[in-house]
Amino acid sequence: MDLGRPTVLCVDDEPNVLEGIALTLRRRYDLEVATSGQAGLAVLARKPRVAVVLSDMRMPGMNGATFLAHARVVSPNAVRLLLTGQTELDAAIAAVNEGQIFRFLTKPCAPPALLAAVAAAAEQHRLITAEQELLEQTLHGAIKALTDMLSFANPVAFGRATRIKALVSELVGRLGVRERWQVEVAAMLSQLGHITLPSATAAKVYFGQPLTPEEQALVDALPAVTERLLGNIPRLEAVREILATYARAYRPPGVHVDTSAHPDQEVVRLGAHVLKVAIHFDVLESEGATASDAIDVMHAREGRYDPAVLEALRALRGSREAQDVRELRPHELELGMVLTEDVKLPSGMLLVPRGYEITPRFLALIENLPRGTLKERLRVVVPPPRA
């Protein structure tokens, strides 16, 4: 395959038609072919770099418009074209108007018209991809700046955000979420508003201690602070909605919400559930609960969490006590071990948070600390030996 040439997927149940299309296109494009909608979806799942999808309208089992609607979900950046007969024009126009299809062509389609349509679709894909890459670079830079700011201004909140993000990544992986980056970014930015809290208030929030009315007012304002900080960053609409709604995330069974017309809404819905579970689990652990006890407490809060997310949490963390947890002297720590408790300096200042994975930088740091600065023994999870 030539990585410099766009990949075009052609779907038609008639092999002779596919052969004719291939003869027209193969000199300019890398081609994939399929003889049914299901086979076409399998190709898209296997070949994420497909730029253009060209499908016949009339196919048994799954017609072209339905196939392209599914293709839009599996490969949203691929530009879609529909081949139709004269008697299918009304259905084709309806599909185009619903925003699922870039262009439709009538059969029989002359080679010059086919080449021109595929070329326009490939250019459209190039523009979409270039814009997406530019936005992603801007987005990643903005997120890094914000998280760096949080790490300097409030190490406690940054530590919690790091742990929440790690757990959210595990949960969405367990749940099979495809579009997961919005959920993971929401997790990393979930504590961003804490940069506005005084250090004493931030510590109370972290350990679940009672707040004064004035402190509670500051905490209640955190979502609005986060919204102001994120409001002008592109492509964070779903992230902001997750952060704005996770506290009231769970919708009771039997209440159905149609998210098919707005795929991002499904990301928001599930992302809010996952983020709520991850944050509440971390809070309970910070208050001294074991992983199993924290999960039991959350199960007892009937109606507050999505049951599927809780079950995923139990599968991931319910047996963590079986891990190799040891108390080691600072000089015995090794790369890859994970701290199970906050490490503080004698002044009370947080050096690294619970959940921190030992790095060469940390080992060099503690080696240069005066003797007696750290606790005599630190609790860590020792990773299993590599096979």
KARACOR-V841378 format. One record per residue. N is the residue number from 1. PHI is phi as a letter, one per 30 degrees, with the letter a starting at -180 (* if undefined). OMEGA is omega in degrees with one decimal (* if undefined). Layout:
BEGIN
n={N & N}
phi={PHI & PHI}
omega={OMEGA & OMEGA}
END
This chain:
BEGIN
n={1 & 2 & 3 & 4 & 5 & 6 & 7 & 8 & 9 & 10 & 11 & 12 & 13 & 14 & 15 & 16 & 17 & 18 & 19 & 20 & 21 & 22 & 23 & 24 & 25 & 26 & 27 & 28 & 29 & 30 & 31 & 32 & 33 & 34 & 35 & 36 & 37 & 38 & 39 & 40 & 41 & 42 & 43 & 44 & 45 & 46 & 47 & 48 & 49 & 50 & 51 & 52 & 53 & 54 & 55 & 56 & 57 & 58 & 59 & 60 & 61 & 62 & 63 & 64 & 65 & 66 & 67 & 68 & 69 & 70 & 71 & 72 & 73 & 74 & 75 & 76 & 77 & 78 & 79 & 80 & 81 & 82 & 83 & 84 & 85 & 86 & 87 & 88 & 89 & 90 & 91 & 92 & 93 & 94 & 95 & 96 & 97 & 98 & 99 & 100 & 101 & 102 & 103 & 104 & 105 & 106 & 107 & 108 & 109 & 110 & 111 & 112 & 113 & 114 & 115 & 116 & 117 & 118 & 119 & 120 & 121 & 122 & 123 & 124 & 125 & 126 & 127 & 128 & 129 & 130 & 131 & 132 & 133 & 134 & 135 & 136 & 137 & 138 & 139 & 140 & 141 & 142 & 143 & 144 & 145 & 146 & 147 & 148 & 149 & 150 & 151 & 152 & 153 & 154 & 155 & 156 & 157 & 158 & 159 & 160 & 161 & 162 & 163 & 164 & 165 & 166 & 167 & 168 & 169 & 170 & 171 & 172 & 173 & 174 & 175 & 176 & 177 & 178 & 179 & 180 & 181 & 182 & 183 & 184 & 185 & 186 & 187 & 188 & 189 & 190 & 191 & 192 & 193 & 194 & 195 & 196 & 197 & 198 & 199 & 200 & 201 & 202 & 203 & 204 & 205 & 206 & 207 & 208 & 209 & 210 & 211 & 212 & 213 & 214 & 215 & 216 & 217 & 218 & 219 & 220 & 221 & 222 & 223 & 224 & 225 & 226 & 227 & 228 & 229 & 230 & 231 & 232 & 233 & 234 & 235 & 236 & 237 & 238 & 239 & 240 & 241 & 242 & 243 & 244 & 245 & 246 & 247 & 248 & 249 & 250 & 251 & 252 & 253 & 254 & 255 & 256 & 257 & 258 & 259 & 260 & 261 & 262 & 263 & 264 & 265 & 266 & 267 & 268 & 269 & 270 & 271 & 272 & 273 & 274 & 275 & 276 & 277 & 278 & 279 & 280 & 281 & 282 & 283 & 284 & 285 & 286 & 287 & 288 & 289 & 290 & 291 & 292 & 293 & 294 & 295 & 296 & 297 & 298 & 299 & 300 & 301 & 302 & 303 & 304 & 305 & 306 & 307 & 308 & 309 & 310 & 311 & 312 & 313 & 314 & 315 & 316 & 317 & 318 & 319 & 320 & 321 & 322 & 323 & 324 & 325 & 326 & 327 & 328 & 329 & 330 & 331 & 332 & 333 & 334 & 335 & 336 & 337 & 338 & 339 & 340 & 341 & 342 & 343 & 344 & 345 & 346 & 347 & 348 & 349 & 350 & 351 & 352 & 353 & 354 & 355 & 356 & 357 & 358 & 359 & 360 & 361 & 362 & 363 & 364 & 365 & 366 & 367 & 368 & 369 & 370 & 371 & 372 & 373 & 374 & 375 & 376 & 377 & 378 & 379 & 380 & 381 & 382 & 383 & 384 & 385 & 386 & 387}
phi={* & d & d & d & c & d & c & c & c & c & b & a & d & c & e & d & d & e & d & d & d & d & d & d & c & d & d & c & b & d & c & b & b & b & c & a & d & d & d & d & d & d & d & d & d & d & b & d & c & d & c & b & c & c & b & d & d & c & b & d & i & b & d & d & d & d & e & d & d & d & d & d & d & d & b & d & d & d & d & c & b & b & c & b & d & e & d & c & d & d & d & d & d & d & d & d & d & d & i & c & b & d & a & b & b & c & c & d & c & d & e & d & d & d & d & d & d & d & d & d & d & d & d & d & d & d & d & d & d & d & d & d & d & d & d & d & d & d & d & d & d & d & d & d & d & d & d & d & d & d & d & d & d & b & e & d & d & d & d & d & d & d & d & d & d & d & d & d & d & d & d & d & d & d & d & i & d & d & d & c & d & d & d & d & d & e & d & d & c & d & c & e & d & d & d & d & d & d & e & d & d & d & d & d & d & d & c & i & d & e & c & d & e & d & d & d & d & d & d & d & d & e & e & d & d & d & d & d & d & c & e & c & c & d & i & c & e & d & d & d & d & d & d & d & c & d & d & c & d & d & c & e & e & j & c & c & b & d & c & d & d & b & e & d & d & d & d & d & e & d & d & d & e & d & d & d & d & d & d & d & d & d & d & d & d & d & d & j & d & d & e & d & d & d & d & d & d & d & d & d & d & e & i & c & b & d & e & d & d & d & d & d & d & d & d & d & b & d & c & d & d & d & d & d & c & b & c & b & d & e & d & c & d & b & e & j & d & b & d & c & b & d & c & c & d & e & d & j & d & d & d & b & d & e & j & d & c & d & b & e & d & d & d & d & d & d & d & c & d & e & e & i & d & c & e & d & b & b & d & b & c & c & d & d & d & d & d}
omega={177.0 & -177.2 & 178.4 & -178.0 & 176.9 & 175.9 & -179.5 & 174.8 & 178.6 & -177.0 & 178.0 & -178.0 & 179.1 & -178.5 & -179.4 & 178.2 & 178.5 & -179.7 & 178.1 & 177.6 & -179.6 & 178.6 & -179.0 & -168.2 & -165.4 & 179.6 & -175.5 & -172.6 & 167.4 & -171.6 & 166.7 & -179.5 & 176.7 & -176.5 & 175.9 & 178.5 & 179.8 & 178.5 & 177.5 & 177.6 & 177.5 & 177.4 & -179.2 & 178.3 & -178.0 & -174.4 & -175.4 & -176.7 & 178.2 & -177.4 & -174.3 & 175.4 & 179.4 & -176.4 & 169.5 & 179.7 & -171.9 & 176.4 & 179.2 & 175.9 & -179.2 & -179.0 & -173.8 & -179.6 & 178.2 & 177.9 & -177.7 & 175.0 & 176.1 & 179.1 & 178.7 & 179.1 & -176.9 & -176.5 & -170.4 & -178.3 & 178.9 & -179.5 & -168.5 & 177.5 & -178.3 & 174.7 & -175.8 & 169.8 & -177.7 & -177.2 & -176.5 & -174.1 & -178.8 & 178.5 & 179.9 & 179.2 & 177.9 & 179.4 & 178.7 & -177.7 & 177.3 & 176.0 & -177.2 & -170.9 & -177.5 & -176.8 & 172.4 & -178.2 & 178.5 & 179.0 & -4.2 & -177.1 & -179.7 & -178.9 & 179.3 & 179.3 & 178.6 & 179.2 & -179.7 & -179.0 & -179.9 & 177.4 & 178.3 & 179.1 & 178.6 & 176.9 & 176.7 & 178.1 & 178.8 & -179.7 & 178.8 & -177.8 & 179.5 & 179.1 & -179.6 & 179.1 & 179.0 & 179.5 & -179.4 & 177.1 & 177.8 & -178.5 & -179.3 & 178.6 & 179.9 & -179.5 & 178.7 & 178.8 & -179.1 & -179.3 & 174.1 & 177.9 & 178.9 & -178.0 & 179.1 & -174.0 & -175.4 & -177.9 & 179.7 & 179.2 & 178.3 & 177.5 & 177.9 & 179.9 & 179.8 & 179.8 & 179.6 & 179.9 & 179.1 & 179.9 & 177.8 & 178.7 & 177.4 & -176.6 & -179.1 & 174.1 & 179.1 & -177.8 & 177.4 & 179.9 & -178.1 & -179.4 & -170.1 & -171.1 & 179.8 & -179.1 & -179.5 & 177.0 & 177.4 & 178.6 & -177.9 & -178.2 & -173.9 & -178.7 & -172.9 & -178.7 & -177.8 & 177.4 & -179.8 & -177.4 & 169.5 & -174.4 & -179.7 & 178.4 & 178.7 & 179.0 & 178.0 & 179.9 & -177.2 & -176.2 & 176.7 & -179.0 & -179.5 & 179.5 & 172.1 & 177.4 & 179.7 & 178.8 & 179.2 & 178.3 & 177.6 & 179.7 & -179.9 & -178.4 & -174.9 & 178.5 & 179.1 & 177.5 & 179.5 & 179.4 & 178.7 & -178.5 & -175.3 & -168.6 & -175.1 & 179.3 & -176.7 & 173.3 & 178.8 & -177.5 & -179.6 & 178.4 & -179.6 & -179.9 & 175.3 & -178.7 & -178.7 & -171.3 & -171.7 & -177.5 & 178.8 & -165.7 & -165.2 & 175.2 & -174.5 & 178.1 & 178.7 & 178.1 & -174.0 & 175.4 & 179.7 & -179.4 & -174.2 & -178.6 & -178.3 & -176.0 & 179.9 & -179.4 & 176.1 & 175.7 & 179.5 & -176.9 & -178.2 & 179.3 & 178.6 & 177.4 & -176.6 & -178.4 & 179.2 & 179.2 & -177.3 & -178.5 & -178.2 & 176.3 & -179.6 & 178.2 & -179.8 & 177.2 & 178.6 & 178.3 & 174.3 & -180.0 & 170.6 & -180.0 & -178.9 & 179.2 & 179.7 & 179.7 & 178.2 & 178.1 & -178.8 & 175.9 & -179.6 & 178.3 & -171.5 & 176.4 & -176.6 & -176.2 & 175.0 & -177.1 & -179.3 & 179.3 & 177.9 & 178.9 & 175.6 & 177.9 & 179.9 & 179.6 & -176.7 & -170.5 & -174.1 & -179.3 & -177.0 & 179.5 & 179.3 & 179.4 & -179.4 & 179.7 & -177.7 & 170.6 & -174.6 & 172.6 & -177.9 & -177.5 & 179.1 & -178.8 & -179.6 & 179.8 & 176.7 & 174.5 & -176.9 & -179.3 & 178.0 & 179.6 & 175.1 & 176.3 & -175.2 & 172.8 & 179.7 & 178.8 & -175.2 & 179.0 & 179.8 & 176.3 & 172.7 & -176.6 & 170.5 & -177.9 & -179.0 & 177.0 & -176.2 & -179.1 & 175.6 & 179.6 & -179.5 & 179.0 & 177.6 & -179.2 & -175.5 & 177.6 & -177.9 & 178.0 & 176.8 & -179.2 & 178.7 & 179.9 & -179.3 & 174.8 & -178.2 & 178.8 & -179.9 & 178.9 & -179.0 & 168.0 & 179.9 & -179.7 & 178.2 & 178.8 & 178.0 & -179.3 & *}
END
